[in-house]
Amino acid sequence: MENMYLNLFAFLLDIQRRQQLGKTIDDIYLEYPYDILWHEISKEKVTLTKEDFLAIVKDKLTVDDYLFFKAIPSEVSNVIGYRALESIVSNNKLYQISKIIQSEEDITKKLEKISTTSSSAVRYGDSKSKLFSDFELKEIPDLFFLFHYGVTKEELAVICAFTGRGKTSIMLSFVREACASNLKTLYISIKDFSETMLKKRLMSTNDFPDFYACCYSDLSISQLEVEIDKVKPDIVFVDYLGVMSSSTKSDQRRYELEQITSDLKRLAQDKNVIMVTAHQLNKDNPFPKADDLLEAKAGIVSHADLVLGLGGEIQSEYRNVTTIKARRHPALTEFLINFNFADLTYDYENYEEEKDVRR
């Protein structure tokens, strides 16, 4: 058995990939035990974790085969997954050609079948192309507001700030507002809170509403998808982007951050949710701009629909809010908020009255 099968089945833990590639894999000749494994997981209607997969197939495998599959990755990137599929398809073509050669048909038919088999391409699902005139035209209602900017489902918003400037507090204030807007809300803390710490923090505020939450020491896109599938929220807060695990491992963190941002946008679209995350800037700028994103700039600016910066003195309750990107709305000039860190609420202020916050 080869690692390409481990990578393929890790790739197929995702329900949408199974749905997309099901016909392709059904057409491939799979030897034991891969045929049994595909038969079992193709019946599942949700995204699976590695542990789910092993529990499903444990009784279907010999001890040696089960030990082999215990090495299956928790997730793989699209590049690795499709590469594994294409390798298996290529091997399958060689198997089919070998059978044709061994058949008793005349040489002309053999050559025709070999040519057809060799030239056949892998299909990755059905085409979605249609006439532009048949496209749907829908109103895009703003379901929630991040300060002055409306956001809706399938959009990704990123709140950026230097360390100690209140990213998590601002995120929790948005959680409060989302609940007040009757949105089913999911908040995920990574490496920041334990359940006890988060509960104590919110109990210290004034009447914080109930919502769905979980605390992770490490979070991958696959784990995030599991949480979304369970809760089925309208809006998801991921706190925060920079400490998430990437499905694409690289020596340069910027490539991983670009993949994470791309995956967050994909999840927002696939799961029909508003996705809000935060990012920690590497530079202390009272008025953050795109260049302050540094290694994360390419990914965030490319994939996010709304990117806002928070700046100001660490000891001050005032925060400057800058617009780094606004895809659907005209970009506003910087504006000022007065943030109540104790109660996780804020008010808008006038720069003319608070000129000293610009220092």
N, C-alpha and C positions, 0 to 999 in steps of 0.2 A: 504493500500500500504506500502511496506517495502523499507528500504534503499538499499537493494540489487539491486532493479530495477534502482534506481538513479545511483548507481555505474556502473551497466551494461551499461546504456545509455551514461554515461560519458565516459566509455571505448570505446564505439562504435562511438564516435565523430570522431575518427581517420579512414580515408578512408581505410587504409590497413587492419585494424582490421575488418572492415565491410566486406571487400572482403574475408578475410581469414575465418571468422566465419559465413558468410552468409548462407551456406548450413545447418550448425548446428542449427542456430536460426530459419530458415525456417521450420525445422522438429519439433520444440518445439511448443506445444500448448500455445499461449499467450492470456490471457484474455484482455478485454477492460480495459484501453486504450492502453495497451502495444502493441497489435497487430497493431493498427493504427499508433503508433509512429514508430514502426519498418518499416512498409510499407512506411512511408514518408521519413525517413532518408536513407533507403536502396536505394532510387532512386538518392540520391545525389552523385556526382562523385568527390567531394573534401573533405578534412578534414574540419570539422565544429568546430566553437567555441561554447561556451555555449550560447552566444547571437544568433548565427545562428540557433541553435537547437530550442530555445524558439520562435524565429520568425516563424520558419517552422510549429511548432505544436500548436501555440497559438489558431488558429481558429478551431483546431480539438478537443480541450479539453473543459471540463466544467471549470467554474471559480475555483472550489475547486481543481480539478486535475492540472490546470495550476499553481496555487499557490504552490502546492506540488512540481511540477517539477522545480519551480524557485530555489529550494534548491539544484539542481543538481550540483555536483562539476565541476569545470572547467576542471579538468583532474584527473585521478586516475592511480596508478601504475599497472603494469602487474599482480602483486600478487593479488591486490584487484579486478581487473577486471575479472580475471579468477576465483577467488573465488566466485564472484557474479554469474557468468555464471554457475558454477558447482552447486551452491545452487539452482538456478532456474531449471537446468536440473534434479536435484534430486527431487524437488517438482513436476516436470512434470512427472517423473516416477511414483510417488505415485498417481498422478491423473490418469495416464493410467492404473495402476494396479487396482485402484478403479473401473474404467469402466469395466475392464475385470471381476472382481468379480461380478459385478451387471449384467453381460450379462447372456444370457440363454444357453450358450454353456455347453457341458458336462464337468465334473470336470477335466478330463484328458487334454483336450485342454486348459482349463483355466490355469492349472499348467504349461503347456508348454509355453504359452504366458507370464505368470508371470515370469518364469525363463528367457526367452529371453529378456524381458523388463528390468529385474533387472541386467542382466549381460552386457547389452549394454554399450559401452564406448562413451564418448564425443570425437568427431573428431574435431580437430582444423585446418582443411584445408587438402589439398591434399599432398601426399608424394612427396619429391623432389629427393628421392634416385634413383641412376642409377649406372651402371657399371663404375668403374674408367676409363676404356678404352674409355668411351664415353664423358669424361670430355673435355671441351674446353681448348685449350692451346693458350693463347693470349699474345702478347707482352704488356708490361706495360710501356707506354711512360711517361716520366716526363713532365707534363704540366706546372709546375711552380717550382721555386727554392726558398727555404728559406735559404738564404746564400748559402752554398755549397751543400745543400741537395735537391734533386729532390723529388717532391710529385706529386701525381696523384689523379684522382677521386676515391672516396670511402675511402680516407685516412683521418685520424685525426692527426693534428699537434698541439703541445702545446708549447708556449713560456713562460718561467718561469723567474721571477725576483722579487727581493725585492722591497718594495715601493720606488718610486722616481727614479727608474733606467731606466725608459723610455719604459715600456711595450706598452703603447698606441701609443707613437711616432713610435716605431719599427713596430707595427701593421699597422699604417698609411703609413709607408714607403713601406711595402709589398703591401698595397692597390695600391699605385702608380705603383709599378712594375707589379702587376697583370693586371692593365689597359694597361700598355705599352706592355704586352704580349697578348693583345687582348682577355683577359678573361672577361666574363661577371661577374662583381664583386658586391657582397653585403657586406656591413659593418654595423654591429649592435653595437651601444654603449649602455651600461647599467650603469645607475647611474653616468655617467661621463659628457657627453655633453648634452646640449639641441640642438635643430636644429640650433639656432642662434650661439651658442658657437662653434659648429663644423664648421659651414660655415665661421665664422670669423677666426678660427684657420687655415683652409685650404686656405683661401684667402690671408693669410699672407705669404704663400709659393710661390715658383716660378712655375707658370703654372701647378697647380694640375689638373689632368684629371677628367672628370665627371664619376660618378659611382652611384650605388644604395646604399642608406643608410637609417637608421631609428634610433631613439633614444628612449630608454625605461627607465623608472624608475625601472621596474621589468620585468623580462622575463622568461617565462616558455618554456619548450620544445615544447608544443603545439603551442604557439605563434611564436616560431622560425620556426616551420614547415609551418605555415600560410605564413610567409614572404618568405620562400623559394619557396613555391608553387606559389606565386604571381609573383616573379621575375624570377624564373627558372635560377639561376646563375650557373656559372662554379665553382666559388670559394666563400666561405662564411667566413667572419672574425667576430668572436663573442668576444667582448671586455667587460667583460671577464668572464671566467668560474666560479670563486669563488663567484660572486654575482648573479648567476642565481638561479631561484626557482626550487626546486626538486619536482618531482611527488611522491617521497617517503619521508614522514615526519618522522624525527627521532630526538631523544634527542642528538645524536652524529652526528655532521656535517660531519664526514668522510664518513658515510654511504650515506648521501645525495650527497656528491661530487662524490662518486663512481657511483651512479645512474645517475647523470648528465653526467659524462664522458662516461658512457655506452650508454646513449641516444644520445649523440653527434656522437659517432661512428656509431650507428645504423642509424641515419639520413644521415650521409655521404654516407653510403651504399645504403639506401633505395632511396635517392634522387639523387644519382650519382653525388656528388659534392666533391670538396676539402673542408675540414672543418679545419679552423685555429682558435685557441682560445688562450687565455693567462691565466696565473695563477699567483697569488701573493704569493711569498714565505714568510714564517714567520721568516726566518733567513737571516741575511745579510752576505752572503759569496761571496767574489770576484770571486770565481770559483764554481758556484752552482753544487750540485750533487743530486742524488736521495733522500738521507736522508733529504735534505732540504725541500722536498715537504711535510714532516710531515703527517698531517691527509689526504692529498690528494694523497699520494704516491701510495697506492694500486690501486685506480681507474685510475689514469693517466698512471702509468707504465703498467697496465694490458691492457688498451683499446686503448691508443694512438699508432700511428705508428712512430711518431717522437716527441721527447721531447728535447728541447734545453733550456739551462740556460743562463741568462744574468747577469753579475756581474761587479763591478767596483765602483769607488768613485762617489758619487752623483754629485759633482761639475765638474767632468771630462767629456770630450766628448768621451773618450775611453770606450769601453765595451768589456769584455772578454766573449766569447761565448763557452759554454761547451756542450758536447753531453751527455745527460742523457739516451736517448734511440734512436736507429735508426734501425727499423725493416728490411728495405730493403737494407740498405747501410752499408758498413763498417764504424764504428764510428771513427771520426777524433779526433785528440788531440785538446785541446782548441786553439782557434784562436782569433784574435783581430780585432775589427772594430773601425773606427773613425766616430762617428755619428754626422751629422749636424742637431741638434734639430730644428733649425729655418726653414730649408728647407725640413726636413724629407727625407734626403738622407744619404748614408753612403759609406765609402771606406774601403778596407781591409788594415791593417797595419802589419808591421813586428815587432815581439817582440824584436828582437835584437836591433831595432832602438828605441823602446819605453819601455825599461826595467822598468822604474819608474811606469808604470801602474800596476805592480804586487804588489806594496806595499799596 
